[in-house]
Amino acid sequence: MSVVIRLSWLAIALTVTVAFGATPHPRKQKGRADRVAIPRKPAIEADAINNPAQHDIKQGTNGSAVVRAQILLARAHFSCGEIDGDFGTNLRKALDAFQQDRQLPATGVIDAATWAALNSDTAPLLTSYTITEEDEKGPFAPVPADMLEQAKLPALGYASPKEELAEKFHASPALLQALNPKADFTKADTPLTVPNAISMPPAEKAANVVVSKSESSVRAYDAAGKLLSFYSATIGSEHDPLPVGEWKIRGISRNPEFHYSAKLFWDAKDPDATAVIQPGPNNPVGLVWIDLSKDHYGIHGTPEPSTIGHTTSHGCIRLTNWDAVELASMVKSGTPASLKE
């Protein structure tokens, strides 16, 4: 039986990806003979990521130490979304939640005390992976932004093998490329170095879920009030605000169809347009839909993990596909969901 999803959600965002370690291009200013170089990001190095002896890092930092922190926080179930080597607002929020949960000084900096807590996880930070024939199976095709054009596709799969592999390891394509600068992502049997970020969901089931608009987060708690997981999220907008209140989870749909109804979208060009968009990771609601008792609202995945926490939505709560899948494994029909400012 196919699952019909009708909701008031859509976020169309343009993101610009800058490759790690890209060669700077000098820029000549008008009327001047000197040349100004564009700053380059620090190189991403496996040895540096694996090294537990790290200096303090704060928001605005990028590089190997940030990758290490993102992987360790993700394995502790404090997700900043996509692992990309940039210490932005998502990582800062995950860090704040981790320091609070571990009763560490709330410095907003990954300092010696925080590194010590993170480094209690001694598993390797990176692991080896060989591209398989299945990884290259596809089909791969660009996904159009227009919903009616998306509805013409037989499935909403990945645009490329690199996108598929990056999502598999919870990383940005740019970080995957930086870790494997000479790799051909289109060929099976190609060896890769990838973030060792995949972990089992918390053993405990969630007794309640709390969505915070101000923190752009989703938290899951057990029956004793212990924080089980923290996820960076995209939540609501001016036109479609978060429906603050006490709700419940009504059900879970994995690999769902998306039933587009333009009348639910304030910015739709044709208010009478409707479409059925097929399942897949680049479906507008990603790989899972967690239905809320508020009609047309849910917690779900996204086709654009890099936009989490950085754009608005049409009212719903978006997570990366991997975070949404993990949360779906922890909740059930009837689980309370508190939506807060």
C-alpha positions as CSV (number, residue, x, y, z in Angstrom):
1,M,0.0,0.0,0.0
2,S,1.4,3.4,-0.9
3,V,1.4,6.1,1.7
4,V,-0.2,9.4,0.9
5,I,1.5,12.4,2.4
6,R,0.0,15.8,2.2
7,L,1.9,18.6,3.9
8,S,2.8,22.2,3.8
9,W,6.5,21.9,3.2
10,L,9.1,22.9,0.6
11,A,12.4,24.6,0.8
12,I,14.3,25.6,-2.3
13,A,17.7,26.8,-1.5
14,L,20.8,27.5,-3.5
15,T,24.0,26.3,-1.9
16,V,27.5,27.0,-3.0
17,T,30.1,24.3,-2.3
18,V,33.7,25.3,-2.0
19,A,36.2,22.4,-2.4
20,F,38.5,21.8,0.5
21,G,42.1,22.7,-0.3
22,A,41.2,24.4,-3.6
23,T,44.0,26.4,-5.1
24,P,43.4,30.1,-4.4
25,H,43.0,32.4,-7.5
26,P,44.7,35.8,-7.1
27,R,42.4,38.7,-7.9
28,K,43.8,41.9,-9.4
29,Q,42.2,45.1,-8.1
30,K,41.5,48.0,-10.4
31,G,44.3,50.4,-10.7
32,R,46.7,48.4,-8.5
33,A,49.6,46.2,-9.5
34,D,49.5,44.0,-6.4
35,R,47.4,40.8,-6.4
36,V,45.1,39.7,-3.5
37,A,44.8,36.0,-2.9
38,I,41.6,34.4,-1.8
39,P,42.2,32.6,1.5
40,R,42.2,28.8,1.2
41,K,40.8,26.3,3.7
42,P,43.3,24.2,5.7
43,A,44.0,20.8,4.1
44,I,42.0,17.9,5.4
45,E,44.5,15.3,6.6
46,A,43.7,11.8,7.8
47,D,46.5,11.8,10.4
48,A,45.3,15.0,11.9
49,I,41.7,13.8,12.1
50,N,42.9,10.6,13.9
51,N,45.1,12.5,16.3
52,P,43.4,12.8,19.8
53,A,45.8,15.6,20.8
54,Q,43.9,18.6,19.5
55,H,43.9,22.3,20.3
56,D,40.9,24.4,21.2
57,I,38.5,25.1,18.3
58,K,35.6,27.5,18.1
59,Q,32.9,28.7,15.7
60,G,34.5,29.9,12.5
61,T,37.2,27.3,12.5
62,N,37.6,24.7,9.7
63,G,39.8,21.8,9.0
64,S,40.8,18.4,10.3
65,A,40.1,19.1,14.0
66,V,36.5,20.1,13.1
67,V,36.0,16.9,11.2
68,R,37.2,14.9,14.3
69,A,34.8,16.8,16.5
70,Q,31.9,16.3,14.1
71,I,32.4,12.6,13.9
72,L,32.8,12.1,17.6
73,L,29.7,14.2,18.3
74,A,27.7,12.3,15.7
75,R,28.7,8.9,17.3
76,A,27.6,10.3,20.6
77,H,24.2,11.1,19.0
78,F,24.7,14.9,18.9
79,S,24.3,15.5,15.2
80,C,25.3,18.8,13.5
81,G,23.9,17.3,10.2
82,E,26.4,17.0,7.4
83,I,30.1,16.4,8.4
84,D,31.9,19.0,6.4
85,G,34.9,20.3,8.4
86,D,33.3,23.7,9.0
87,F,32.5,24.9,12.6
88,G,29.2,26.7,11.9
89,T,26.1,27.3,13.8
90,N,24.9,23.6,13.6
91,L,28.1,22.4,15.2
92,R,27.9,25.1,17.9
93,K,24.4,24.0,18.8
94,A,25.3,20.3,19.0
95,L,28.3,21.3,21.1
96,D,26.2,23.3,23.5
97,A,23.8,20.4,23.9
98,F,26.8,18.0,24.5
99,Q,28.4,20.2,27.1
100,Q,25.1,20.7,28.9
101,D,24.4,16.9,28.9
102,R,27.9,16.0,30.0
103,Q,27.9,18.7,32.7
104,L,30.9,20.4,31.2
105,P,31.6,24.2,31.3
106,A,29.3,25.9,28.7
107,T,32.2,27.5,26.8
108,G,30.9,27.2,23.3
109,V,34.5,26.0,22.5
110,I,35.7,22.5,22.0
111,D,38.3,22.9,24.8
112,A,40.5,20.5,26.7
113,A,37.6,19.3,28.9
114,T,35.3,18.7,26.0
115,W,38.0,17.0,23.9
116,A,38.6,14.7,26.9
117,A,34.9,13.7,27.0
118,L,34.8,13.2,23.3
119,N,38.0,11.2,23.2
120,S,36.6,8.6,25.6
121,D,35.3,7.2,22.3
122,T,38.6,5.6,21.0
123,A,37.3,3.9,17.8
124,P,39.1,5.0,14.6
125,L,37.8,8.3,13.2
126,L,38.2,7.2,9.6
127,T,37.7,3.9,8.0
128,S,38.4,2.2,4.6
129,Y,35.7,1.5,2.1
130,T,35.8,0.0,-1.4
131,I,33.2,1.2,-3.9
132,T,30.9,-1.7,-4.9
133,E,29.0,-2.5,-8.1
134,E,25.8,-1.8,-6.1
135,D,27.1,1.7,-5.3
136,E,27.5,2.3,-9.1
137,K,24.2,0.7,-10.1
138,G,22.1,4.0,-10.1
139,P,20.3,5.1,-12.1
140,F,21.8,8.6,-11.5
141,A,20.1,11.7,-12.8
142,P,19.8,15.4,-11.9
143,V,16.7,16.2,-9.9
144,P,14.8,19.3,-11.2
145,A,13.6,21.9,-8.7
146,D,10.1,22.0,-10.1
147,M,7.7,19.6,-8.4
148,L,5.7,18.8,-11.6
149,E,9.0,18.0,-13.4
150,Q,10.0,15.8,-10.4
151,A,6.7,13.9,-10.8
152,K,7.8,12.8,-14.3
153,L,10.8,10.8,-12.9
154,P,10.3,7.0,-12.1
155,A,12.3,7.5,-8.8
156,L,14.0,10.3,-6.9
157,G,17.4,8.8,-6.7
158,Y,20.8,10.4,-6.3
159,A,22.3,12.7,-8.9
160,S,25.7,11.0,-8.9
161,P,27.7,8.2,-7.2
162,K,29.6,10.8,-5.2
163,E,26.4,12.2,-3.7
164,E,25.2,8.7,-2.8
165,L,28.5,7.8,-1.2
166,A,28.8,11.1,0.7
167,E,25.3,10.6,2.2
168,K,26.1,7.0,3.0
169,F,28.9,8.3,5.3
170,H,27.1,11.4,6.5
171,A,29.6,13.7,4.8
172,S,29.5,16.5,2.4
173,P,30.7,15.6,-1.2
174,A,33.4,18.2,-0.8
175,L,34.8,16.5,2.3
176,L,34.6,13.1,0.7
177,Q,36.6,14.5,-2.3
178,A,39.1,16.1,0.1
179,L,39.7,12.8,1.8
180,N,40.1,11.1,-1.6
181,P,41.6,13.7,-3.9
182,K,42.5,11.2,-6.7
183,A,39.5,8.9,-6.4
184,D,37.2,8.1,-9.3
185,F,33.8,7.9,-7.6
186,T,32.3,6.4,-10.8
187,K,34.3,3.1,-10.7
188,A,33.7,0.0,-8.6
189,D,36.6,-1.4,-6.6
190,T,37.9,2.1,-6.0
191,P,39.3,2.3,-2.4
192,L,38.2,5.3,-0.2
193,T,38.9,6.8,3.1
194,V,35.6,7.8,4.8
195,P,34.3,9.2,8.1
196,N,33.6,6.4,10.6
197,A,30.4,8.1,11.7
198,I,27.8,5.4,11.3
199,S,26.6,4.1,14.7
200,M,23.7,2.1,16.1
201,P,20.7,4.2,17.3
202,P,20.4,4.5,21.1
203,A,19.2,1.3,22.7
204,E,16.4,3.0,24.6
205,K,13.2,4.1,22.9
206,A,12.2,7.7,23.0
207,A,9.4,8.5,25.5
208,N,9.0,12.0,24.0
209,V,10.4,14.2,21.2
210,V,11.0,18.0,21.7
211,V,11.3,20.3,18.7
212,S,12.8,23.7,19.4
213,K,12.3,26.5,16.8
214,S,14.8,28.8,18.6
215,E,17.5,26.1,18.7
216,S,16.7,24.6,15.3
217,S,16.8,21.2,16.9
218,V,15.0,18.0,17.5
219,R,15.7,16.1,20.8
220,A,14.6,12.7,21.9
221,Y,14.3,11.8,25.6
222,D,13.8,8.5,27.4
223,A,11.1,8.0,30.1
224,A,13.5,9.2,32.9
225,G,14.2,12.5,31.0
226,K,17.6,11.5,29.8
227,L,18.6,13.0,26.5
228,L,19.1,10.2,24.0
229,S,19.9,12.2,20.8
230,F,20.2,15.7,19.5
231,Y,19.6,16.6,15.8
232,S,20.2,19.9,14.0
233,A,17.0,20.7,12.0
234,T,15.3,23.2,9.7
235,I,12.1,24.4,11.2
236,G,9.2,26.5,9.8
237,S,9.3,30.0,8.3
238,E,7.5,33.3,8.5
239,H,4.8,32.2,6.1
240,D,4.4,28.7,7.6
241,P,5.4,28.9,11.3
242,L,6.0,25.9,13.5
243,P,2.7,24.7,15.0
244,V,3.7,25.2,18.6
245,G,1.9,22.9,20.9
246,E,1.6,19.4,22.3
247,W,1.1,16.7,19.6
248,K,1.7,13.0,19.1
249,I,3.4,10.9,16.5
250,R,0.7,9.3,14.3
251,G,2.8,6.9,12.3
252,I,6.0,6.4,10.3
253,S,6.4,5.9,6.6
254,R,9.7,4.8,5.1
255,N,10.6,5.5,1.5
256,P,7.4,7.4,1.0
257,E,5.7,8.9,-2.0
258,F,5.1,12.6,-1.8
259,H,1.7,13.9,-2.8
260,Y,2.1,17.5,-3.9
261,S,-0.9,19.8,-3.6
262,A,-0.1,23.4,-4.6
263,K,-2.9,24.8,-2.5
264,L,-0.9,24.0,0.6
265,F,2.1,26.2,-0.6
266,W,1.8,29.9,-0.3
267,D,4.3,30.5,-3.1
268,A,2.9,28.0,-5.6
269,K,2.5,29.5,-9.1
270,D,-0.5,27.3,-10.0
271,P,-2.7,26.8,-6.9
272,D,-4.6,23.9,-8.6
273,A,-1.5,21.9,-9.4
274,T,-1.1,18.4,-8.0
275,A,1.5,15.7,-8.5
276,V,2.7,12.4,-7.1
277,I,6.4,12.2,-6.6
278,Q,8.0,8.8,-6.4
279,P,10.1,7.6,-3.5
280,G,13.9,8.0,-3.1
281,P,16.5,9.9,-1.1
282,N,16.0,13.0,-3.2
283,N,12.2,12.9,-2.7
284,P,11.1,16.2,-1.1
285,V,10.6,14.4,2.2
286,G,13.6,12.1,1.8
287,L,13.7,8.6,3.1
288,V,11.3,8.8,6.0
289,W,8.2,10.7,7.1
290,I,7.2,10.8,10.8
291,D,3.6,11.9,10.8
292,L,2.4,14.3,13.5
293,S,-1.2,14.5,14.8
294,K,-1.3,18.1,13.4
295,D,-2.6,17.7,9.9
296,H,-0.1,18.2,7.1
297,Y,2.9,18.4,9.5
298,G,5.7,15.9,10.2
299,I,9.4,15.3,10.8
300,H,11.2,14.0,7.8
301,G,14.3,13.7,5.7
302,T,15.6,16.0,3.0
303,P,17.2,15.8,-0.4
304,E,19.7,18.6,0.5
305,P,21.6,17.8,3.8
306,S,23.8,20.8,3.4
307,T,20.8,23.1,3.9
308,I,19.8,21.8,7.3
309,G,19.8,24.6,9.9
310,H,20.5,27.2,7.2
311,T,17.2,27.6,5.3
312,T,13.5,27.7,6.2
313,S,10.7,25.2,5.4
314,H,7.0,25.4,4.7
315,G,6.2,24.5,8.3
316,C,7.6,21.0,8.8
317,I,10.7,19.8,10.6
318,R,13.5,18.6,8.3
319,L,16.5,16.5,9.3
320,T,19.2,14.9,7.2
321,N,18.0,11.5,5.8
322,W,20.3,9.6,8.2
323,D,19.1,11.5,11.3
324,A,15.5,11.1,10.3
325,V,16.0,7.4,9.8
326,E,17.6,7.1,13.2
327,L,14.8,9.1,14.9
328,A,12.2,6.9,13.2
329,S,13.7,3.8,14.8
330,M,13.3,5.3,18.3
331,V,9.7,6.5,18.1
332,K,6.3,4.9,17.5
333,S,2.7,5.8,17.1
334,G,1.6,7.6,20.2
335,T,5.0,9.0,21.1
336,P,4.4,12.6,22.4
337,A,6.0,15.4,20.4
338,S,6.3,18.9,21.9
339,L,6.8,21.7,19.4
340,K,8.3,24.8,21.1
341,E,9.4,28.3,20.2
